[in-house]
Amino acid sequence: MTGVLPSRTLPDEMAYLLPTTAPDVWRAAVARAAQLLAPTWDERPGNIGALSFILLTLSVERELPPQSIPLAATVENLRAQRGEPEELSRRIEAAGVTAGVLGAGDSPGPLDTLWRDLSTWLEAPGEPMGDVPGHPPVLWAAVRGLRDVISPLDEAVIRQTPVPLPSLGALTILVGRYVQIVTASAIRPVKCDTCAGCEGGVLRVDGPAVTFVCAEGHTTAHHQLEVRRVRNALAYAGVPIGAAVAVEGNLPVTSSAYCERSDPRRLSRFTAGMLA
């Protein structure tokens, strides 16, 4: 069965940001961000993760719940960011630690990975970091895009805009044979870090995190198991999203070498032949 991929929806993007351990203040920040982005989402999706972190920061700094942050204050903060918003990054990190969503020192936080993906300089293709600056953090471009999306909004319209509900964010996927990472040159099964087992097992999705639980019950966090790619793999396998689903046979998942929405079974004659 060939899956037909839906467009990237706002409820899905909310689900990616909401691990089960997320505190209420973060959930409220994501809900408020979704409400602000909802009127223009179909035509111009914004970076809901960046906006959620900005709203969390304003909430902590002003000692107000995220839903009470005035639209004008959000617009003012976005317009104040010029060039490289490094001061905004420092404010977000401080607020995240205060709110308990970002780790401090050796203590990890539930949203560390999300923030790292937004705030880290990206390595330029073919160049090791340190030799060239690389690409600026995603946050920088996100702020510019959000400024254009949020600035024209009307407070009265936003008050009448329903708060979207997130899609299901916690999934358990029983895999009959192997979870396979499809790269440009090979198809590799995900192996348990403890016993090297790879046949059978379960994928657990929790917001932005994906882990592999082998048949012996050991848990492995594989760096190439990304939540959007796993959901993409389910769609192409014709498996509807549910709290607990099963995949007969193998579950191929694209690696970062490919667009996250690519069909992992049809990337080339090599992969198509191997996965047939």
Salt bridges, closest charged atoms under 4 A:
GLU13 OE2 - ARG8 NE 3.17
GLU13 OE1 - ARG228 NH2 2.67
GLU61 OE1 - ARG91 NH2 2.81
GLU87 OE1 - ARG90 NH2 3.13
ASP148 OD2 - ARG44 NH2 3.77
GLU155 OE2 - ARG32 NH2 4.00
GLU226 OE1 - ARG229 NE 2.94
GLU260 OE2 - ARG8 NH2 1.79
ASP263 OD2 - ARG265 NH2 2.86
